[in-house]
Amino acid sequence: SASAAIVTFFDLPEPASASGPPPAKRAKAAEPTQVRIRHILLKHKDCKNRVDKARGGKVVTRSRAEAERILRKVLEDCESDPKRRSALFGQSCRELSECTTCLRGGDLAGDLAWVAKGKMGANFDEAAFALHVGQLSDLVDTDAGVHLLWRTA
């Protein structure tokens, strides 16, 4: 029995720059357009809005230095015990933070969800977008108060 083969040739148009280099692949973005952040916010008397909405609307009277001292202790505690970082951060957030995100349960305490550049201000963006996933920031000063940031994604 004889077998038959069909061979077909296609004439494809040559690309305009057939002799030039291949088109460049689209480069990956050097940095993300948004990051997932949890934070602890402490307000102080020089904030744009000194009302603690997470705890009954009291007016915050502490100094910026006092807010920084309190958050520095939280940062040191979280850095000194990486295995308990999530629990320590969550507990400190629920106890101290003056952002209503502290009222979220479990590992969502302090979760700002996905934050796009330009949404939270220059100081916040600079710190948040410089972090690697799982890394804590140094203290970040904004119009809202002093923050401790943790990039979760």
N, C-alpha and C positions, 0 to 999 in steps of 0.2 A: 504494500500500500504506500502510495506516495503522499508526502505531507507538503502542504503549501504554506508559504509564509508571505505575509503582506507587509511590505515596508513602505512607510509614508514619510515624506520629507516636507517640512514646513519652512517656508521662507519667512523669517521673522525680521521686522525692520531693525536696522542697526540703531543703537542709541546715538543721540546727537554727538556725544563726546566719547565715542567708542575707544579712542586712543588715550583719553585722559584717565585720571585715577577714579576708582569706584566712588559712588556717592558716599559721603560720610554718614555713619550711623548716628542716630540722634543720641546725643550725650545724656547720660542720666543726670538728673538734677543734683547739683552739688550739695544742696541741703533741702530738707523737706519744706513744703509750703504750710504744713500744720504739724503740731506736736500734741501729744496727750499729756496733760499736766495735772498733778494734784498739788495743792498748796495749803499753807497755813498763813493766814493774814492777821497781823496785829496792827491795829490802828493806833494813832497817837494824836496828841492835841494839835499838831500842825497839819493834819490830813485835810483833804478837800471835804470829806464827809466823815465826821467823828462819831456817828451813831452806830452802835453795835446792833445790827438788825438780827443777828443770830441769838441774842440774849435779851430780848425784851425792850430793845430800843434805848438802852442807857447811853449817855454821852461819855465817850472815852476821854480821860484827862491825863493819861500817862505821857511821859516825854518820849521822844524818838529813841533816846539812849536806853530807856527802860524797855521799850519794845524790842530793841536790838539785843539787849542782854538776855531777855527771856527766850527769844528765838535762837540765839547762839547756843544756849544750853540744850535746846531741842536738837539742833544740828549736831552738836558734839555727842549727845546720847545716841542718835541714829547712826552716826559714823562709827562709833565705838563698838556697836553690836549689829553688824550687817545681817545676821540671821534673824534678828528680831526687828529689823528696820520697819517692815510693814506694820507690825503691831504697835511699835512705839510711835510711828508717824501718825497712824490712825487715832490712837489714844490721845496724843498731844493735840491733834487737830480738833477732835471732839471737845476737849477740855479748854482749849485756848483760842482757837481761830474765831475771828469776828467777821467771817464771810458765811453766808447762809449755806454754802456748800458743805460746811462742817456738820450739818444736820443729816447728811446722807449716811446710810448704813454701811457697815462693814468696810470693805476695801474701797468704797466710793466716797468715804469722808474726805472732803477737800477737793474732790474731782471737778475740774473745770471742763472736762471732756476735751474735744479736739479744739485747739486754739490756733487760729490763723494769724499770720503776721499782720501787725497793724491794729489788732483788736484790743490789745491790753496796754499799749504804750511802749516807747522805745526801750526803757530800762528793762521792762519785763521781757520783751521780745529778745533783746540781746542775751539775757541770761537763759531763757527757755530754749532758744534755738541753738545755743552753744552746748547744751547738755547732751550726753549720750543717754540712751534708754537705760533706766535704772539708777541714774546719777542724781544726786542732790545738788542744788545750787548753793552758793554762798548767799548771804542775805541780800535781798533786792528791794530797793527803796522806790516807791511809786507814789503818785498822788493819793492812792487808796490807803497806803501804809507800808509796813515792812512785811515782805513775803519770804517764806522758805519754799522753794519749788522742788518738785520731784517729777522727773520725766518718766512716764510709765509706758509710752509708745511713741 
